[in-house]
Structures are given as C-alpha cells and as structure tokens.
Amino acid sequence: MIEADKATRESLTWVKFWAPNLFSFRTTRDPAFKFAAGQFARLGLALASENGIEEMVWRPYSIVSATSADYLEFCSVLVPTGQFTRALSARAEGSEILVEKDPYGFLTTDRFDDGESLWMIATGTGLAPFVSMLAEKEHWSRFRHLVVVHSVRYARELAYAAEMRQIAQRFSSDARLARFHYVPVVTREATDFALSGRIPTLLDSGELEGKAQLKLVPELARVLLCGNPQMVTTMRKALSAKGFAASRRGQPGTLAVENYW
C-alpha cells in the first residue's frame, strides 16, 4: 500500500478510446513531478472493496507524454474483469487520480552508448514509453536510425501510429538527425501494410530486419523491449544469443527491458 501523502492529487482531463478495449487518458501534472522518457508512474484510485470499504488501489503505467508536457498521458487496456481499468475508463473528466511523486523504471537510453540504430520493440500498451522517447530531440541526435516495432492483435489497436509520424515529421527536415522507421505487426488479421506473426518469429526469419532495412546486431544496434512478459522473455533470450547484453556496474549495454508487468 502506497500512502496518499507520497502522491499528488491530479485531475482526469481527457480520455480517448482507440478500440473498445484500448484507451488513453491524460491527467494534470504537478510541476514538481520530473521523469525521464521511458519511465512509468504509479497511479491510485479510491475503489470500493468487497466489504464495501473504500481502499486505494495502485497500478503502474508507462508515461506516453513528453517530459516537457504540462500534462501526463497514459495508455491502458480495458480488462473486462479488472476493477481498476473498468473504474478508470468510466471516470468523468475532472475526476481525481493520485500520482505517486516519484517515477520508476530503467527503460531509458542513458544505459546505452550512442549507436547506429535504436530499436524500440513493443506489444500492446508497451508502446507508451517509446512515444515519449520519440518526442525528445536527444534521441534523434544520438542515433542515425530510430525503429519502432509495435505488435498488436488487430489493426485497430495500433495506437499512436499517426502521432508517431507527426513527431517524426518535426525532425525530418534536419539531415543530421535520425531517420524514423515504423514497423507495425498485426497477429490476428491480414493487412496490406503490417507484418504478420510473432515478433520472435519475425526476428528469426529476418523479416524484422528486412522491413526496417537495418541489421539488428549489437555492434550497430541498441534495443529496448516493453510489452507482454512472454514476448519480453523470448526476445531477451534470442537477442542475448546474438550478443546483446544489459548494462552492468556502469558498463553501457546494448539491451534494456521493462519488468513492471
């Protein structure tokens, strides 16, 4: 249980549904809340327990918004049996949400030396921290290529595709900055624009590298993984076999994962 005095009281200001089971939302942001792109916050709602007594329930959410934004944005799956997400999706604008004062997480690029390419590989709402990263010019100047791989079940769940392209357009006029590569993956329906299959399978077959037209090797690439635990675990093993490694004792690595799921 996180004490309420360790959090600030914020207001829900905006909700957008991408699909019936997927939505984003924004809250006000305390000026003292600082975070690095890639980190997550813990959010709290007062919910009635089985015995009818109201209790604070806390959940971690990666931050979608830029570090410079005056609001905080998050993305969530609506879980039919999940008390927290059902209550959150039904909240009206102006409703109170608690935000813990300290951010968490190590899915940040300060764990890497600069490289040829930065690969941001996500499933579902695991995309959230990468949208935040794309909004930071630092990442566009540290790498020659920025690659976002986003896997979902159905095409309608490809949240933030237009927003990512808009961010890329802001930096595209400067030839000194990175080139953006967006690789959508849809696993449960056929499309004419997305890859089809599980991310680890697409890595093994070479389709992932082929779509991005870049080599995914530790001599050139840095990789961030965020999403469902099975994907993260499988990809971590596959990338480790290719020579990718996490940072250790101040030694920069080539692979970082998010483990808050």
C-alpha positions as CSV (number, residue, x, y, z in Angstrom):
1,M,0.0,0.0,0.0
2,I,1.4,3.4,-1.0
3,E,0.5,6.2,1.4
4,A,-1.5,9.0,-0.1
5,D,0.9,11.6,1.2
6,K,3.5,10.2,-1.2
7,A,1.3,11.2,-4.1
8,T,-0.3,14.3,-5.6
9,R,-3.9,14.7,-6.3
10,E,-4.4,15.2,-10.0
11,S,-7.5,15.5,-12.3
12,L,-8.5,13.5,-15.3
13,T,-8.6,15.9,-18.2
14,W,-9.0,13.8,-21.4
15,V,-9.9,10.2,-22.5
16,K,-9.6,8.7,-26.0
17,F,-10.7,5.2,-27.0
18,W,-8.6,3.7,-29.8
19,A,-10.7,0.5,-29.7
20,P,-13.3,-0.9,-27.4
21,N,-10.6,-2.5,-25.2
22,L,-7.9,0.2,-25.5
23,F,-7.9,3.8,-24.4
24,S,-5.5,6.7,-23.5
25,F,-6.1,9.3,-20.9
26,R,-4.4,12.5,-19.5
27,T,-4.1,14.0,-16.1
28,T,-2.9,17.2,-14.7
29,R,0.8,17.3,-13.8
30,D,2.3,18.6,-10.6
31,P,5.2,21.0,-11.6
32,A,7.5,19.1,-9.2
33,F,6.9,15.7,-10.9
34,K,10.0,15.0,-13.1
35,F,10.7,11.9,-15.1
36,A,12.9,10.6,-17.9
37,A,11.3,9.4,-21.2
38,G,10.8,5.6,-20.7
39,Q,9.8,5.7,-17.1
40,F,6.5,4.9,-15.5
41,A,4.3,6.3,-12.8
42,R,2.1,4.6,-10.2
43,L,-1.5,5.8,-10.3
44,G,-4.0,5.4,-7.5
45,L,-7.8,5.3,-7.4
46,A,-10.1,5.0,-4.5
47,L,-12.2,1.9,-5.1
48,A,-14.8,0.0,-3.0
49,S,-13.6,-3.3,-1.8
50,E,-15.7,-6.5,-1.4
51,N,-16.8,-5.5,2.0
52,G,-17.9,-2.0,0.8
53,I,-15.0,-0.1,2.4
54,E,-13.2,2.3,0.1
55,E,-9.5,1.5,-0.5
56,M,-6.7,3.0,-2.5
57,V,-5.6,0.7,-5.4
58,W,-2.4,1.4,-7.3
59,R,-1.2,0.4,-10.7
60,P,1.9,1.2,-12.8
61,Y,1.5,3.0,-16.1
62,S,4.3,4.0,-18.5
63,I,4.2,7.6,-19.4
64,V,3.3,8.5,-23.0
65,S,3.7,12.2,-22.8
66,A,6.9,14.2,-23.4
67,T,9.0,15.2,-20.5
68,S,8.2,18.9,-21.3
69,A,4.4,18.5,-21.5
70,D,2.3,20.2,-18.8
71,Y,0.1,17.0,-18.5
72,L,0.7,13.3,-18.0
73,E,-0.6,10.9,-20.6
74,F,-1.0,7.1,-20.2
75,C,-2.4,4.2,-22.3
76,S,-4.4,1.3,-20.9
77,V,-6.1,-1.9,-21.9
78,L,-9.6,-2.2,-20.6
79,V,-9.7,-5.5,-18.8
80,P,-13.3,-6.7,-18.5
81,T,-12.7,-8.3,-15.1
82,G,-10.3,-5.6,-14.0
83,Q,-11.7,-3.4,-11.3
84,F,-9.1,-0.7,-11.8
85,T,-9.3,-0.3,-15.6
86,R,-13.1,-0.5,-15.6
87,A,-13.3,2.2,-13.0
88,L,-10.6,4.3,-14.8
89,S,-12.3,4.1,-18.2
90,A,-15.7,5.2,-16.7
91,R,-14.3,8.2,-14.9
92,A,-15.6,11.6,-16.0
93,E,-13.3,14.5,-16.8
94,G,-12.4,16.3,-13.6
95,S,-12.3,13.0,-11.6
96,E,-9.4,12.6,-9.1
97,I,-6.5,10.4,-9.7
98,L,-3.5,10.1,-7.4
99,V,0.0,10.1,-9.0
100,E,2.9,8.9,-6.8
101,K,5.5,11.7,-6.6
102,D,8.5,9.6,-7.8
103,P,8.7,8.0,-11.2
104,Y,10.1,4.5,-11.7
105,G,11.9,2.3,-14.3
106,F,15.1,1.9,-16.1
107,L,13.9,1.6,-19.7
108,T,15.9,4.7,-20.6
109,T,18.6,5.3,-23.2
110,D,21.2,6.6,-20.6
111,R,22.0,2.9,-20.3
112,F,23.5,2.9,-23.8
113,D,26.3,4.4,-25.7
114,D,25.3,6.1,-28.9
115,G,24.8,3.7,-31.8
116,E,23.8,3.3,-35.4
117,S,20.2,2.5,-34.5
118,L,17.8,2.4,-31.5
119,W,15.2,-0.3,-31.7
120,M,12.1,0.2,-29.6
121,I,10.1,-3.1,-29.6
122,A,6.7,-3.3,-28.1
123,T,3.5,-5.2,-27.8
124,G,0.2,-3.5,-27.0
125,T,0.4,-0.7,-24.5
126,G,4.2,-1.4,-24.2
127,L,4.5,1.2,-26.9
128,A,3.8,4.0,-24.4
129,P,7.3,4.8,-23.2
130,F,8.6,4.9,-26.8
131,V,6.1,7.6,-27.9
132,S,7.6,9.7,-25.0
133,M,11.1,8.9,-26.2
134,L,10.3,10.0,-29.8
135,A,9.2,13.4,-28.5
136,E,12.7,14.1,-27.2
137,K,15.2,15.5,-29.6
138,E,18.1,13.9,-27.7
139,H,17.2,10.5,-29.2
140,W,17.1,11.9,-32.7
141,S,20.6,13.3,-32.3
142,R,22.2,10.2,-30.6
143,F,21.3,7.6,-33.3
144,R,21.2,7.6,-37.1
145,H,18.0,5.4,-37.1
146,L,15.1,5.1,-34.7
147,V,13.0,2.0,-35.2
148,V,9.6,1.4,-33.6
149,V,8.2,-2.2,-33.8
150,H,4.7,-2.4,-32.5
151,S,2.8,-5.7,-32.4
152,V,-0.9,-5.9,-31.7
153,R,-3.7,-8.4,-32.4
154,Y,-5.9,-6.3,-34.6
155,A,-5.0,-3.3,-36.8
156,R,-7.4,-1.0,-34.8
157,E,-5.1,-1.5,-31.8
158,L,-2.2,0.3,-33.5
159,A,-2.5,3.3,-31.2
160,Y,-0.3,6.4,-31.8
161,A,0.7,5.5,-35.4
162,A,-0.3,8.9,-36.7
163,E,1.1,10.7,-33.7
164,M,4.5,9.0,-34.1
165,R,4.6,10.0,-37.8
166,Q,3.8,13.6,-36.8
167,I,6.6,13.6,-34.3
168,A,9.0,12.2,-37.0
169,Q,8.0,15.0,-39.4
170,R,9.1,17.6,-36.9
171,F,12.7,16.3,-37.1
172,S,12.8,15.1,-40.7
173,S,13.9,18.4,-42.2
174,D,17.3,18.2,-40.4
175,A,19.6,15.7,-42.2
176,R,21.8,15.5,-39.2
177,L,19.1,13.8,-37.2
178,A,17.8,10.2,-37.2
179,R,15.7,8.6,-39.8
180,F,12.4,7.1,-38.5
181,H,11.3,3.5,-39.2
182,Y,7.8,2.3,-38.2
183,V,7.2,-1.4,-38.3
184,P,3.6,-2.4,-37.4
185,V,2.9,-6.0,-36.7
186,V,-0.6,-7.5,-36.6
187,T,-1.0,-11.1,-35.5
188,R,-4.7,-12.0,-35.8
189,E,-5.8,-10.5,-39.1
190,A,-4.3,-9.9,-42.6
191,T,-3.4,-6.4,-43.6
192,D,-1.6,-4.9,-46.6
193,F,0.7,-2.7,-44.6
194,A,1.8,-4.7,-41.5
195,L,4.0,-7.7,-40.9
196,S,2.1,-10.8,-39.7
197,G,3.4,-13.1,-37.0
198,R,5.0,-13.1,-33.5
199,I,7.9,-10.7,-33.0
200,P,10.4,-13.5,-32.1
201,T,9.4,-15.4,-35.2
202,L,9.9,-12.3,-37.4
203,L,13.3,-11.9,-35.8
204,D,14.3,-15.5,-36.6
205,S,13.1,-15.2,-40.2
206,G,14.9,-12.0,-40.9
207,E,11.6,-10.2,-41.7
208,L,12.1,-7.7,-38.9
209,E,15.4,-6.6,-40.2
210,G,14.2,-6.7,-43.8
211,K,11.2,-4.4,-43.1
212,A,13.4,-1.8,-41.3
213,Q,16.3,-2.4,-43.8
214,L,18.7,-2.4,-40.9
215,K,20.9,-5.0,-39.2
216,L,19.9,-6.0,-35.7
217,V,23.3,-6.8,-34.3
218,P,25.0,-5.5,-31.1
219,E,27.8,-3.8,-33.0
220,L,25.3,-1.4,-34.5
221,A,22.0,-1.6,-32.6
222,R,20.6,-0.8,-29.2
223,V,17.4,-2.5,-28.2
224,L,14.6,-1.6,-25.7
225,L,11.8,-4.2,-25.0
226,C,8.4,-3.4,-23.4
227,G,5.3,-5.4,-23.6
228,N,3.8,-8.8,-22.6
229,P,6.1,-10.9,-20.5
230,Q,6.2,-13.8,-23.0
231,M,7.5,-11.5,-25.8
232,V,10.0,-9.8,-23.5
233,T,11.3,-13.1,-22.1
234,T,11.6,-14.8,-25.6
235,M,13.1,-11.8,-27.3
236,R,15.6,-11.3,-24.4
237,K,16.8,-14.8,-24.8
238,A,17.0,-14.5,-28.6
239,L,18.9,-11.2,-28.5
240,S,21.2,-12.5,-25.8
241,A,22.1,-15.4,-28.1
242,K,23.0,-12.7,-30.8
243,G,25.4,-11.0,-28.3
244,F,23.1,-8.3,-26.9
245,A,23.6,-7.6,-23.1
246,A,22.2,-5.4,-20.4
247,S,24.4,-2.8,-18.8
248,R,26.3,-3.8,-15.6
249,R,28.2,-1.8,-13.0
250,G,28.4,1.3,-15.0
251,Q,29.3,-0.6,-18.2
252,P,26.9,0.5,-21.0
253,G,24.9,-2.3,-22.5
254,T,23.0,-2.9,-25.8
255,L,19.7,-4.2,-24.3
256,A,17.2,-2.9,-21.8
257,V,13.8,-4.3,-20.8
258,E,10.8,-3.1,-18.7
259,N,9.9,-5.5,-15.9
260,Y,7.0,-3.9,-14.1
261,W,4.3,-6.1,-15.6
